[in-house]
Amino acid sequence: MYSNESDATDSPYLVGLNLLGKRVVVFGGGTVAQRRLPLLISSGALVHVITREATPAVEAMATGGQVSMELRDYRDGDVDGAWYAIACTDEADTNAAIVAEAERSRIFCVRADVARDGTAVTPASAEWDGLTLGVLAGGAHRRSAAVRNAVVEALQSGVITDSAHAPLTGVALVGGGPGDPDLITVRGRRLLAYADVVVTDRLAPPELLAELGPHVEVIDASKIPYGRAMAQEAINQALIDGAKAGKFVVRLKGGDPYVFGRGYEELEALTDAGVPVTVVPGITSAISVPSAAGVPVTHRGVTHEFVVVSGHVAPDHPDSLVDWAALARLKGTIVLLMAVERIDKFAKVLIDGGRPATTPVLVVQEGTMRTQRELRADLDTVAQKVKDEGIRPPAIIVIGTVAGFSVNSR
């Protein structure tokens, strides 16, 4: 029988443990434990923490009933009854003693401070579309994490595809985020990689389309202000026809499907046609674009509310559903979408309703993109400045005290 202890230590056996309902003991309640505990909890393990003191996050897990915890020193016998143990105290001698006890009891034990001295090593792991990915690098945690991240990114971008993945059916309504392709959700990007048909709009990140395979049919469903537009009924029918032809259809939208994106109309049409639908929320431009310009929509001691308003019709238009007089009386933040062409009317109705003419206003064009532009004004001057600077859609308008903040996060 061939045996080489050195080789075995350098080449650990990677295995997945079913810890559902099984006792796991974690020694230490610091930042290392804080990183390890969530995955143990999600695996269904019965986690017991023994530590002198705990971080607020670990303490919250204990008070919330996710783990049990004792605030004390390690004692010999603490690993009794455990299936798995992690030694992550800040004392090398204590960690060594825990590993030694676990080995005597034939319980696998991770030693966080010196990985090679434990009897188990925690891989850098990730979940992806029903897969659990694990990478070991002989205790070189930064290397294993870097490789794990690269593999996940390749899966997200479609560079690596799962050819054995069961074909998807129906339609996914996917929010593409505010414009920067990196701001689509992980789930949205994954579903996009499996699409047979993509029905996209003008505000969806166009760079994402470049990642699609040559077999993917792309349908342009853009609605250009005062210009060419694909009727909503035609969009609905394209989604239904694609799905009923056995193709997996992704409806790619800018922002979030349910924030002025007619996503629910499409859901209703698909449901009525018997087509299964998955809704993937997106990062809405109403919050993310001001953030990209260094402005929060809320701030402690300044505003307790923010309101997102569609500006696709003027305040005096018979189809308007907005109580502009009530908005004018609010002290918080107003975020206007699709309002650039009518900003003069919106500014006037707010001033007439009682908002001070000196209220700060921030206008952000093409937010989160390389071409992002920012214009600062107040309610009294914003309309003229928008005209003078040639600001055009897509743009977000922020009205309120926070719009005067000037610390840029980029």
Secondary structure, DSSP 8 states (H G I E B T S, - for coil): ----HHHHHHS--------TT-EEEEEEESHHHHHHHHHHHHTT-EEEEEEEEE-HHHHHHHHTTSSEEEES---TTTTTT-SEEEE--S-HHHHHHHHHHHHHTT-EEEESSSGGGSSB---EEEEETTEEEEE--TT-HHHHHHHHHHHHHHHHHTSS--TTS----SEEEEE-BSS-GGGS-HHHHHHHHT-SEEEE-TTS-GGGGGGS-TT-EEEE--B-TTS-B--HHHHHHHHHHHHHTT--EEEEESB-TTSSS-HHHHHHHHHHTT--EEEE----HHHHHHHHTT--S-BTTTBS-EEEEE-SS-TT-TT----HHHHHH--SEEEEES-GGGHHHHHHHHHHTT--TT-EEEEEESTTSTT-EEEEEETTTHHHHHHHHT--SSEEEEESGGGG------
